[in-house]
Amino acid sequence: MLRRWDPVYLSRSSLGVLVEPMVWAYSDNITRLVPHYLWYWYSKTFPRIWVAGAFKGANIPTSVLPDVRLHYNNQKSWLRLLSRSNTDTKIAGYVLTGWSRYDHFAILCELLPPSIPSLLLNLILISTKESDDRVLDMWKRTLKCGPRSKLTVDLMSSNHRPLALDCSFPGLKAFLVTSKYMSLKSKVDHFYEVVTEQKAWMTPYNAKYNFTSPYRVLEEYRLTEGYQLIKEIKKFRNETRDTYSEYFDDHTIEEWIEQRIVPMDEKLTYLETISNQLLLRRTWPRRPFS
């Protein structure tokens, strides 16, 4: 990467007449990644420079919805740097990237349809360079939000995204399904952790030695939300397939389901299997077991 080259060597090379570099940085502090001295040498070496920010991806490789605040601040940081840059520097173009996976070996991350709000917000900011209030107002109108919409950049970056919406935009159904996935995953993960780690009767140790209190298994798993979550997962799988079929091909849908929904199902299936196994026992050995 040119960013690591010695600035003097870079300026003396002939790259300036051969290429137009793409300076990409996806954080909310561009000058930390592209210090002023480095930008100075870029401008001295290359007559034209491209820059790139991101409206999705480029943050957490397994994320399913973009951090809207982070990406918005990324563009604001780029615009601040460009406004202070040498007027001799010719900006050839501003690229707004949006990864759907980090590389060809990675699983899917943030898909385009549910990321439309982030895309529109950043496009409005880059194209208008208006104040936050003006950008937010144009954003709401572009997303066709109602007058009572609570939409804000911060709320769209939180775990309460659907609460922000009284809007109608392409990708809304996918956005709502993806938000529902995040909520459901949180419930499954919490339930699994409680049953296998915070409680003391369905831990890996209990499963290994087939040793527990049947009463506790019924109380902590069978009579709580375990079975209900299994039903929710099955229903959500069908809902996801139906909704995503409006946006993606079958291969993408099945890949997303296998990467996101199947692991939740496997966790709950494991708990169901263990509970059935533990409840079959009618006599128990004395400790120690070995």
C-alpha positions in Angstrom: 0.0 0.0 0.0 1.2 3.5 -0.9 0.3 4.7 2.6 3.4 2.9 4.0 5.8 4.2 1.4 8.4 6.7 2.3 7.0 10.1 1.2 10.2 11.3 -0.4 10.6 8.1 -2.4 6.9 8.4 -3.5 7.4 11.9 -4.7 10.5 11.0 -6.7 8.8 8.1 -8.4 7.1 8.3 -11.7 3.8 6.9 -10.4 2.2 10.3 -10.7 2.1 10.1 -14.5 1.0 6.4 -14.5 -1.8 6.0 -12.0 -4.5 7.8 -10.1 -4.6 6.4 -6.5 -7.7 5.6 -4.5 -7.2 6.8 -0.9 -9.7 4.8 1.1 -10.4 5.2 4.8 -13.5 4.0 6.6 -13.1 5.3 10.2 -14.6 8.4 11.7 -11.2 10.0 12.0 -9.6 10.2 8.6 -6.5 12.2 9.6 -5.5 9.4 12.0 -5.2 7.0 9.0 -4.2 9.6 6.4 -2.1 12.3 8.3 -1.7 15.7 6.9 1.9 15.2 5.8 0.9 12.1 3.9 -2.0 13.9 2.1 0.5 16.7 1.3 2.9 14.2 -0.4 0.0 12.6 -2.3 -1.0 16.0 -3.6 2.6 16.7 -4.7 2.9 13.3 -6.4 -0.5 12.8 -8.1 -2.3 15.3 -10.2 -5.6 13.5 -9.5 -6.7 11.6 -6.4 -9.8 9.5 -5.7 -11.1 9.1 -2.2 -13.4 6.4 -0.7 -15.6 6.1 2.3 -18.2 3.5 3.2 -21.9 3.4 3.9 -21.9 -0.3 5.0 -19.4 -3.1 5.6 -15.9 -2.1 6.6 -16.6 -2.3 10.3 -17.5 -5.7 11.9 -17.2 -8.6 9.4 -20.2 -10.4 10.8 -22.5 -7.4 11.1 -26.0 -7.6 9.4 -27.0 -3.9 9.6 -24.7 -0.9 9.2 -23.7 1.4 12.1 -25.3 4.5 10.6 -23.6 6.9 13.0 -20.1 5.5 12.2 -20.5 5.7 8.5 -22.1 9.1 8.6 -19.2 10.4 10.7 -16.8 8.7 8.2 -18.2 10.9 5.4 -18.1 14.0 7.6 -14.5 13.4 8.4 -13.6 13.0 4.7 -15.4 16.2 3.9 -13.6 18.1 6.6 -10.2 16.9 5.3 -11.1 17.7 1.7 -12.2 21.2 2.7 -8.8 21.9 4.2 -6.7 20.2 1.5 -4.5 22.0 -0.9 -6.5 23.6 -3.7 -3.9 22.3 -6.2 -5.1 18.8 -5.4 -7.6 17.6 -8.0 -10.2 15.2 -6.5 -11.1 12.9 -9.4 -14.1 11.4 -7.6 -15.6 10.3 -4.3 -16.4 6.6 -4.0 -19.0 5.4 -1.5 -18.3 1.7 -1.0 -20.6 -0.9 0.5 -19.2 -4.3 1.2 -21.5 -7.3 1.3 -18.7 -9.6 2.5 -15.1 -8.7 3.4 -13.5 -11.0 0.9 -14.4 -14.1 -1.2 -13.8 -16.4 1.8 -15.9 -14.4 4.3 -19.5 -14.9 5.1 -22.1 -12.4 4.2 -22.2 -9.1 6.2 -24.5 -6.1 5.6 -26.6 -6.6 2.5 -27.8 -3.7 0.3 -31.6 -3.6 0.7 -31.7 -3.2 4.5 -28.8 -0.8 4.3 -30.7 1.7 2.0 -31.2 4.2 4.9 -27.4 4.4 5.4 -26.8 4.7 1.7 -29.2 7.6 1.2 -28.0 9.4 4.3 -24.4 9.4 3.1 -25.3 10.2 -0.5 -27.2 13.3 0.7 -24.4 14.4 2.9 -21.7 14.0 0.2 -23.8 15.7 -2.5 -25.1 18.6 -0.5 -22.6 19.2 2.3 -25.4 20.7 4.3 -25.7 21.0 8.1 -26.8 17.9 10.1 -30.3 19.3 10.6 -30.7 19.9 6.9 -29.3 16.5 6.0 -31.6 14.8 8.5 -34.6 16.6 7.1 -33.8 15.6 3.5 -33.1 12.1 4.7 -36.5 11.7 6.3 -38.2 13.1 3.2 -36.2 10.8 0.9 -37.1 7.8 3.0 -40.8 8.9 2.9 -41.0 9.1 6.7 -44.3 10.3 8.3 -44.5 13.5 10.3 -44.4 11.5 13.6 -41.3 9.6 12.7 -38.6 9.4 15.4 -35.9 8.7 12.9 -32.4 9.9 14.0 -28.9 8.9 13.1 -28.2 7.6 16.6 -31.5 5.7 16.9 -30.7 4.0 13.5 -27.4 2.9 15.0 -28.9 1.4 18.1 -30.7 -1.9 18.9 -34.0 0.0 18.6 -33.9 0.7 14.9 -37.5 -0.4 14.0 -38.8 2.1 16.6 -37.3 4.9 14.4 -39.4 4.0 11.4 -42.6 5.4 10.1 -41.1 5.4 6.6 -41.5 3.7 3.2 -38.4 3.0 1.2 -37.1 0.3 -1.1 -35.7 -2.4 1.2 -38.0 -1.7 4.1 -39.2 -5.3 4.4 -35.7 -6.6 4.4 -34.7 -4.0 7.0 -37.5 -5.1 9.3 -36.7 -8.8 8.9 -33.0 -8.2 9.5 -33.8 -6.1 12.6 -36.1 -8.9 13.8 -33.2 -11.4 13.4 -31.0 -9.2 15.6 -33.6 -9.2 18.3 -34.3 -13.0 18.0 -30.6 -13.8 18.1 -30.2 -11.7 21.2 -33.0 -13.7 22.9 -31.6 -17.1 21.8 -28.0 -16.2 22.9 -29.2 -14.9 26.3 -31.4 -17.9 26.9 -28.6 -20.3 25.9 -26.2 -18.5 28.2 -28.6 -18.6 31.1 -29.4 -22.3 30.8 -25.9 -23.5 30.2 -23.7 -21.1 32.1 -25.7 -19.0 34.7 -27.9 -21.9 35.9 -26.5 -25.1 37.3 -28.5 -28.0 35.9 -27.9 -28.1 32.1 -24.3 -27.2 31.9 -21.8 -29.2 29.8 -20.9 -31.0 33.0 -24.5 -32.1 33.6 -24.8 -33.3 30.0 -21.5 -35.2 30.1 -22.4 -37.2 33.2 -26.2 -37.3 32.5 -26.7 -36.0 36.1 -29.1 -33.4 37.1 -32.4 -32.6 38.8 -35.4 -33.4 36.4 -37.4 -30.8 38.3 -34.9 -28.1 37.5 -34.7 -29.1 33.9 -38.5 -28.7 33.6 -38.4 -25.5 35.5 -35.4 -23.9 33.7 -36.0 -25.2 30.2 -39.2 -27.0 29.4 -41.5 -24.6 31.3 -39.7 -21.4 30.2 -39.2 -19.9 26.7 -37.1 -22.8 25.2 -39.9 -24.4 23.2 -41.4 -21.0 22.3 -38.1 -19.9 20.8 -37.9 -23.1 18.7 -41.3 -22.2 17.2 -40.2 -18.6 16.7 -37.1 -19.8 14.8 -39.1 -22.0 12.5 -41.6 -19.2 11.8 -38.8 -16.7 11.2 -37.0 -19.0 8.8 -40.1 -19.1 6.6 -40.6 -15.3 7.0 -37.0 -14.6 6.0 -37.2 -16.8 2.9 -40.5 -15.2 1.8 -39.2 -11.6 2.4 -35.7 -12.0 1.0 -37.1 -13.7 -2.2 -38.2 -10.2 -3.2 -34.6 -9.0 -3.2 -32.1 -11.9 -3.6 -31.6 -15.1 -5.5 -32.1 -18.5 -3.9 -28.4 -19.0 -3.3 -28.0 -15.8 -1.4 -31.1 -16.5 0.7 -30.0 -20.1 1.6 -26.5 -18.8 2.4 -27.9 -16.1 4.8 -30.2 -18.6 6.4 -27.4 -21.1 7.0 -25.1 -18.5 8.4 -27.6 -16.7 10.6 -30.7 -18.8 11.4 -29.3 -22.3 11.4 -26.8 -21.6 14.3 -29.7 -20.3 16.4 -31.7 -23.4 15.6 -28.7 -25.7 16.4 -28.3 -24.1 19.8 -31.9 -24.7 20.7 -31.9 -28.2 19.2 -28.9 -29.0 21.4 -30.7 -27.8 24.5 -33.8 -29.8 23.6 -31.7 -33.0 23.0 -29.9 -32.5 26.3 -33.1 -31.9 28.2 -34.7 -35.0 26.8 -31.6 -37.1 27.7 -31.5 -35.7 31.2 -35.2 -36.3 31.8 -35.0 -40.0 30.9 -32.9 -40.9 33.9 -34.6 -42.2 37.0 -31.6 -43.2 39.1 -28.4 -41.3 39.8 -25.0 -42.5 40.9 -23.1 -41.1 44.0 -20.3 -38.7 43.6 -17.4 -38.9 42.6 -18.3 -40.1 39.1 -14.9 -41.5 38.2 
